[in-house]
Amino acid sequence: MVNASRDRAVRAIDWTGEHVVTRVHTVRRRMDMAMLRGQARLESPRVDRYFPWFLAALAWLVFSFLALTRLHDLGLPQDLGHYLQALHLLENGMAPQISDFGMNLFAVQAAFIFVPIIWLTRLFPPAETMLVLQAFALALAVVPLWRITRQPGNLRIGAAGALVAAYFFHPSVQNLNLAGFHPEAFALPALLAAYLQGQKERWWVVSLLAFLVVVARSDLGLAVMALGLVFVGEERRNPGWFLASFGLLWFLIMGFFIQPLMGLGEYPHLVEFAAYGDGVFGVIGGILVHPLVVLGDLFERSSFEKVMLLVAPVLFLPLVRMRYVAPVLPLLAFFLLADVSSGGRGNPEQDVAILPFVFIAATYALMRIGQPGVRRVLVDRRVLAVLALTATMFFVREAASSPYEEPWNWGERDAADLARFEAINEIDDYDRVLAHPAIFNLVAERETIRSLPLRDTSGGPYLPSEDMVAGIDVVVFDGQATRWPVPDRKVFGEALRVLGFDETFTDEGIRVFVRHSES
């Protein structure tokens, strides 16, 4: 009797387990069928025509919102202030001589694309206009990226969506959106669109887009050269070599002839390569004579982390199709060797030249590892899920808009921000100002505005010097930004008094010092 009851119990358990497994399998099958039907509806020319524009508009709203809220709470770096000063000078008929650079704005990067932006800022608030335009450029790149994945890449909509998501969440894209204003952002969609138009053999359009790239930043001529070499590798030799020659010549002519004429008489970024020698030929000779030193700089920790941040968010897929990345590696090495202060943001403006090639290579990598279907290449959903997850993880870890940065709290002004706004009331429009970064953008629209360092080269407090305050009428010290101990702040103020400045405002660590009037 006991054995019969036990057998019935075992059969009941077996039946229940089999029933559960059958139900789970049925549910999964129904979900798969529903997903396939949904994808089939999306796999249409109409969706390809309009859906990427919808995604770009959504990205534009997000990017604009993040940048404008950061502007409102004074969280943007002083890169924005340099262009605000240039706008002010140009509107008043003066050369855009940027005080921090000590040279003409166009001598720095030959970013002539900035000129038409000036016309728009006469109609709309300048800071907001520049940030919204930059957000538009970053978002617009979604359209050519989507069409590259769908046309030459021949991927299904799931793979296209995964790559677009990886682009949106890429830390370099997010960080560039919040790094002030950089005209080279306009080159990002232009490079992707140029590659797409090249696949369609529309070489006049490619030429116009290439011109747009180089007027966004002169050294992006090397990115145009890389794009030309990509076309050469795709057996489009004549237009490819033409494009490569144009990009290289633009970089050489601008960097070593035009920019020096507008600036200090030499390549404006030689100081960033001073570790290798003096002058152009000295730097080139130093690089050739000391290859081990160069290799050591290329493979130091910061360079490794930079490269990792470019390719890891897309699951290292570009390494599968290195032929699309290799042509831009010399430009990447050029950026890695330059001793440029990152300001804690990793110089995302330099990534503009690399990102298009990263995503083009990632597209063809998915195409290679996928399986040919009836019309499109099928990529395993698990690969796409890991790609989206990896992009999200790097976004959370590295992006300036990461949830750890609490972007939902941006846009709010604390007591220190209110004190900063009160402090600028002490400054006249014609005063020559030396200010810390948080206040820099508020007072940038003037003839002379220089940045006051937060700390010295060792990372600690410092004393003002005669050279630092030469030609300056007002010094705005931001104790909240420096986070110096109170005694060091007092010593800084006393040193300014010795140099001829009186304190006219103090609140929440924000202090304004005005030079004695001469009588």
Summary of the structure (lengths in Angstrom):
residues: 519
radius of gyration: 27.6
end to end distance: 117.4
largest distance: 117.4
contacts: 1680
relative contact order: 0.10
helix: 68%
strand: 6%
